């Protein structure tokens, strides 16, 4: 068992609300926002519609990422949340989504997980930016992932 933790936002929290449209790539947009507003740690919540969503999955046993799967068309965001942190001294956006899509028979299917790419039709978002020390990602030997690098709690 391992717990790591760091207090963030000690100097305050800024809230930003906005929209993404016209095929805007969500990952690129939030990296640009983090650069523009000098955000080193943040939380993003969103809803709306996408024209494309690409998901990947990580195999915990082999510590490899599966090939991405892409869905296109009218995709409604059922739940969307992401984090902003720093990776290799650059802004990094990590996004998980659940989207709904209707098939040709009118049935709705839900698709979700780690989102590697998404293009906005019309997305409304709230971004909470935490002032103070940035959250930094670093390689984590046990999982093979780049995780938030915090000191151990115990």
C-alpha positions as protocol buffer text, in pm:
chain_id: "A"
residue {
  index: 1
  type: UNK
  ca { x: 0 y: 0 z: 0 }
}
residue {
  index: 2
  type: UNK
  ca { x: 122 y: 348 z: -78 }
}
residue {
  index: 3
  type: UNK
  ca { x: -29 y: 688 z: -17 }
}
residue {
  index: 4
  type: UNK
  ca { x: 127 y: 1010 z: -143 }
}
residue {
  index: 5
  type: UNK
  ca { x: -23 y: 1355 z: -88 }
}
residue {
  index: 6
  type: UNK
  ca { x: 47 y: 1724 z: -128 }
}
residue {
  index: 7
  type: UNK
  ca { x: -166 y: 2020 z: -28 }
}
residue {
  index: 8
  type: UNK
  ca { x: -247 y: 2236 z: -334 }
}
residue {
  index: 9
  type: UNK
  ca { x: -422 y: 2567 z: -377 }
}
residue {
  index: 10
  type: UNK
  ca { x: -276 y: 2725 z: -67 }
}
residue {
  index: 11
  type: UNK
  ca { x: -269 y: 3067 z: -235 }
}
residue {
  index: 12
  type: UNK
  ca { x: -626 y: 3046 z: -363 }
}
residue {
  index: 13
  type: UNK
  ca { x: -845 y: 2906 z: -638 }
}
residue {
  index: 14
  type: UNK
  ca { x: -942 y: 3078 z: -962 }
}
residue {
  index: 15
  type: UNK
  ca { x: -1253 y: 2961 z: -1151 }
}
residue {
  index: 16
  type: UNK
  ca { x: -1283 y: 2994 z: -1529 }
}
residue {
  index: 17
  type: UNK
  ca { x: -1589 y: 2903 z: -1733 }
}
residue {
  index: 18
  type: UNK
  ca { x: -1589 y: 2879 z: -2111 }
}
residue {
  index: 19
  type: UNK
  ca { x: -1688 y: 2703 z: -2428 }
}
residue {
  index: 20
  type: UNK
  ca { x: -1506 y: 2504 z: -2695 }
}
residue {
  index: 21
  type: UNK
  ca { x: -1659 y: 2475 z: -3043 }
}
residue {
  index: 22
  type: UNK
  ca { x: -1571 y: 2435 z: -3413 }
}
residue {
  index: 23
  type: UNK
  ca { x: -1379 y: 2109 z: -3380 }
}
residue {
  index: 24
  type: UNK
  ca { x: -1142 y: 2241 z: -3113 }
}
residue {
  index: 25
  type: UNK
  ca { x: -914 y: 1965 z: -2984 }
}
residue {
  index: 26
  type: UNK
  ca { x: -985 y: 1949 z: -2608 }
}
residue {
  index: 27
  type: UNK
  ca { x: -634 y: 1842 z: -2504 }
}
residue {
  index: 28
  type: UNK
  ca { x: -466 y: 2116 z: -2706 }
}
residue {
  index: 29
  type: UNK
  ca { x: -717 y: 2377 z: -2585 }
}
residue {
  index: 30
  type: UNK
  ca { x: -664 y: 2304 z: -2215 }
}
residue {
  index: 31
  type: UNK
  ca { x: -285 y: 2298 z: -2258 }
}
residue {
  index: 32
  type: UNK
  ca { x: -309 y: 2643 z: -2424 }
}
residue {
  index: 33
  type: UNK
  ca { x: -531 y: 2768 z: -2140 }
}
residue {
  index: 34
  type: UNK
  ca { x: -287 y: 2635 z: -1880 }
}
residue {
  index: 35
  type: UNK
  ca { x: -3 y: 2811 z: -2060 }
}
residue {
  index: 36
  type: UNK
  ca { x: -195 y: 3137 z: -2098 }
}
residue {
  index: 37
  type: UNK
  ca { x: -312 y: 3154 z: -1735 }
}
residue {
  index: 38
  type: UNK
  ca { x: 7 y: 2996 z: -1589 }
}
residue {
  index: 39
  type: UNK
  ca { x: -188 y: 2706 z: -1434 }
}
residue {
  index: 40
  type: UNK
  ca { x: 27 y: 2443 z: -1264 }
}
residue {
  index: 41
  type: UNK
  ca { x: -261 y: 2247 z: -1108 }
}
residue {
  index: 42
  type: UNK
  ca { x: -627 y: 2238 z: -1200 }
}
residue {
  index: 43
  type: UNK
  ca { x: -952 y: 2047 z: -1227 }
}
residue {
  index: 44
  type: UNK
  ca { x: -1180 y: 2055 z: -1533 }
}
residue {
  index: 45
  type: UNK
  ca { x: -1548 y: 1957 z: -1549 }
}
residue {
  index: 46
  type: UNK
  ca { x: -1735 y: 1958 z: -1879 }
}
residue {
  index: 47
  type: UNK
  ca { x: -2053 y: 1874 z: -2065 }
}
residue {
  index: 48
  type: UNK
  ca { x: -2172 y: 1912 z: -2421 }
}
residue {
  index: 49
  type: UNK
  ca { x: -2117 y: 1744 z: -2754 }
}
residue {
  index: 50
  type: UNK
  ca { x: -1821 y: 1605 z: -2947 }
}
residue {
  index: 51
  type: UNK
  ca { x: -1768 y: 1507 z: -3308 }
}
residue {
  index: 52
  type: UNK
  ca { x: -1483 y: 1268 z: -3228 }
}
residue {
  index: 53
  type: UNK
  ca { x: -1358 y: 1084 z: -2921 }
}
residue {
  index: 54
  type: UNK
  ca { x: -1060 y: 851 z: -2905 }
}
residue {
  index: 55
  type: UNK
  ca { x: -1015 y: 623 z: -2604 }
}
residue {
  index: 56
  type: UNK
  ca { x: -725 y: 411 z: -2489 }
}
residue {
  index: 57
  type: UNK
  ca { x: -698 y: 158 z: -2210 }
}
residue {
  index: 58
  type: UNK
  ca { x: -400 y: 63 z: -1997 }
}
residue {
  index: 59
  type: UNK
  ca { x: -331 y: -304 z: -1928 }
}
residue {
  index: 60
  type: UNK
  ca { x: -230 y: -315 z: -1561 }
}
residue {
  index: 61
  type: UNK
  ca { x: -73 y: -661 z: -1594 }
}
residue {
  index: 62
  type: UNK
  ca { x: 158 y: -597 z: -1891 }
}
residue {
  index: 63
  type: UNK
  ca { x: 187 y: -220 z: -1824 }
}
residue {
  index: 64
  type: UNK
  ca { x: 115 y: -142 z: -2188 }
}
residue {
  index: 65
  type: UNK
  ca { x: -144 y: 79 z: -2350 }
}
residue {
  index: 66
  type: UNK
  ca { x: -392 y: -79 z: -2591 }
}
residue {
  index: 67
  type: UNK
  ca { x: -434 y: 66 z: -2939 }
}
residue {
  index: 68
  type: UNK
  ca { x: -678 y: 358 z: -2942 }
}
residue {
  index: 69
  type: UNK
  ca { x: -1040 y: 319 z: -3048 }
}
residue {
  index: 70
  type: UNK
  ca { x: -1205 y: 614 z: -3220 }
}
residue {
  index: 71
  type: UNK
  ca { x: -1574 y: 707 z: -3237 }
}
residue {
  index: 72
  type: UNK
  ca { x: -1705 y: 977 z: -3467 }
}
residue {
  index: 73
  type: UNK
  ca { x: -2044 y: 1140 z: -3508 }
}
residue {
  index: 74
  type: UNK
  ca { x: -2277 y: 1301 z: -3257 }
}
residue {
  index: 75
  type: UNK
  ca { x: -2132 y: 1214 z: -2915 }
}
residue {
  index: 76
  type: UNK
  ca { x: -2301 y: 1359 z: -2607 }
}
residue {
  index: 77
  type: UNK
  ca { x: -2079 y: 1398 z: -2299 }
}
residue {
  index: 78
  type: UNK
  ca { x: -2252 y: 1220 z: -2012 }
}
residue {
  index: 79
  type: UNK
  ca { x: -1964 y: 1282 z: -1773 }
}
residue {
  index: 80
  type: UNK
  ca { x: -1637 y: 1458 z: -1831 }
}
residue {
  index: 81
  type: UNK
  ca { x: -1358 y: 1545 z: -1594 }
}
residue {
  index: 82
  type: UNK
  ca { x: -989 y: 1609 z: -1628 }
}
residue {
  index: 83
  type: UNK
  ca { x: -686 y: 1739 z: -1448 }
}
residue {
  index: 84
  type: UNK
  ca { x: -415 y: 1987 z: -1536 }
}
residue {
  index: 85
  type: UNK
  ca { x: -66 y: 1929 z: -1405 }
}
residue {
  index: 86
  type: UNK
  ca { x: 292 y: 1949 z: -1534 }
}
residue {
  index: 87
  type: UNK
  ca { x: 482 y: 1677 z: -1722 }
}
residue {
  index: 88
  type: UNK
  ca { x: 839 y: 1742 z: -1837 }
}
residue {
  index: 89
  type: UNK
  ca { x: 789 y: 2105 z: -1730 }
}
residue {
  index: 90
  type: UNK
  ca { x: 498 y: 2146 z: -1976 }
}
residue {
  index: 91
  type: UNK
  ca { x: 123 y: 2165 z: -1911 }
}
residue {
  index: 92
  type: UNK
  ca { x: -40 y: 1821 z: -1922 }
}
residue {
  index: 93
  type: UNK
  ca { x: -415 y: 1756 z: -1956 }
}
residue {
  index: 94
  type: UNK
  ca { x: -548 y: 1416 z: -1843 }
}
residue {
  index: 95
  type: UNK
  ca { x: -908 y: 1348 z: -1944 }
}
residue {
  index: 96
  type: UNK
  ca { x: -1166 y: 1082 z: -1869 }
}
residue {
  index: 97
  type: UNK
  ca { x: -1503 y: 1088 z: -2044 }
}
residue {
  index: 98
  type: UNK
  ca { x: -1824 y: 895 z: -2075 }
}
residue {
  index: 99
  type: UNK
  ca { x: -2008 y: 974 z: -2398 }
}
residue {
  index: 100
  type: UNK
  ca { x: -2340 y: 856 z: -2539 }
}
residue {
  index: 101
  type: UNK
  ca { x: -2396 y: 774 z: -2906 }
}
residue {
  index: 102
  type: UNK
  ca { x: -2710 y: 652 z: -3079 }
}
residue {
  index: 103
  type: UNK
  ca { x: -2678 y: 370 z: -3328 }
}
residue {
  index: 104
  type: UNK
  ca { x: -2876 y: 339 z: -3653 }
}
residue {
  index: 105
  type: UNK
  ca { x: -3163 y: 162 z: -3470 }
}
residue {
  index: 106
  type: UNK
  ca { x: -3191 y: 448 z: -3219 }
}
residue {
  index: 107
  type: UNK
  ca { x: -3038 y: 260 z: -2926 }
}
residue {
  index: 108
  type: UNK
  ca { x: -2796 y: 455 z: -2709 }
}
residue {
  index: 109
  type: UNK
  ca { x: -2458 y: 313 z: -2621 }
}
residue {
  index: 110
  type: UNK
  ca { x: -2220 y: 451 z: -2362 }
}
residue {
  index: 111
  type: UNK
  ca { x: -1847 y: 464 z: -2432 }
}
residue {
  index: 112
  type: UNK
  ca { x: -1590 y: 580 z: -2183 }
}
residue {
  index: 113
  type: UNK
  ca { x: -1254 y: 575 z: -2019 }
}
residue {
  index: 114
  type: UNK
  ca { x: -921 y: 747 z: -2069 }
}
residue {
  index: 115
  type: UNK
  ca { x: -970 y: 992 z: -2354 }
}
residue {
  index: 116
  type: UNK
  ca { x: -662 y: 1040 z: -2571 }
}
residue {
  index: 117
  type: UNK
  ca { x: -826 y: 1285 z: -2813 }
}
residue {
  index: 118
  type: UNK
  ca { x: -1159 y: 1465 z: -2843 }
}
residue {
  index: 119
  type: UNK
  ca { x: -1295 y: 1727 z: -3082 }
}
residue {
  index: 120
  type: UNK
  ca { x: -1562 y: 1970 z: -2966 }
}
residue {
  index: 121
  type: UNK
  ca { x: -1892 y: 2037 z: -3135 }
}
residue {
  index: 122
  type: UNK
  ca { x: -2006 y: 2248 z: -2839 }
}
residue {
  index: 123
  type: UNK
  ca { x: -1849 y: 2193 z: -2497 }
}
residue {
  index: 124
  type: UNK
  ca { x: -1906 y: 2401 z: -2185 }
}
residue {
  index: 125
  type: UNK
  ca { x: -1642 y: 2373 z: -1917 }
}
residue {
  index: 126
  type: UNK
  ca { x: -1553 y: 2491 z: -1570 }
}
residue {
  index: 127
  type: UNK
  ca { x: -1184 y: 2505 z: -1487 }
}
residue {
  index: 128
  type: UNK
  ca { x: -1071 y: 2540 z: -1127 }
}
residue {
  index: 129
  type: UNK
  ca { x: -708 y: 2652 z: -1114 }
}
residue {
  index: 130
  type: UNK
  ca { x: -518 y: 2604 z: -789 }
}
residue {
  index: 131
  type: UNK
  ca { x: -261 y: 2873 z: -714 }
}
residue {
  index: 132
  type: UNK
  ca { x: 63 y: 2782 z: -546 }
}
residue {
  index: 133
  type: UNK
  ca { x: 303 y: 2497 z: -610 }
}
residue {
  index: 134
  type: UNK
  ca { x: 237 y: 2313 z: -940 }
}
residue {
  index: 135
  type: UNK
  ca { x: 145 y: 1945 z: -945 }
}
residue {
  index: 136
  type: UNK
  ca { x: 419 y: 1754 z: -1127 }
}
residue {
  index: 137
  type: UNK
  ca { x: 389 y: 1415 z: -1297 }
}
residue {
  index: 138
  type: UNK
  ca { x: 681 y: 1173 z: -1293 }
}
residue {
  index: 139
  type: UNK
  ca { x: 738 y: 809 z: -1388 }
}
residue {
  index: 140
  type: UNK
  ca { x: 603 y: 568 z: -1126 }
}
residue {
  index: 141
  type: UNK
  ca { x: 805 y: 245 z: -1128 }
}
residue {
  index: 142
  type: UNK
  ca { x: 537 y: 17 z: -978 }
}
residue {
  index: 143
  type: UNK
  ca { x: 264 y: 106 z: -1230 }
}
residue {
  index: 144
  type: UNK
  ca { x: 458 y: 212 z: -1539 }
}
residue {
  index: 145
  type: UNK
  ca { x: 251 y: 533 z: -1551 }
}
residue {
  index: 146
  type: UNK
  ca { x: 338 y: 900 z: -1510 }
}
residue {
  index: 147
  type: UNK
  ca { x: 161 y: 985 z: -1185 }
}
residue {
  index: 148
  type: UNK
  ca { x: 148 y: 1291 z: -965 }
}
residue {
  index: 149
  type: UNK
  ca { x: 477 y: 1302 z: -776 }
}
residue {
  index: 150
  type: UNK
  ca { x: 402 y: 1376 z: -411 }
}
residue {
  index: 151
  type: UNK
  ca { x: 584 y: 1284 z: -90 }
}
residue {
  index: 152
  type: UNK
  ca { x: 470 y: 970 z: 92 }
}
residue {
  index: 153
  type: UNK
  ca { x: 212 y: 1026 z: 366 }
}
residue {
  index: 154
  type: UNK
  ca { x: 317 y: 727 z: 578 }
}
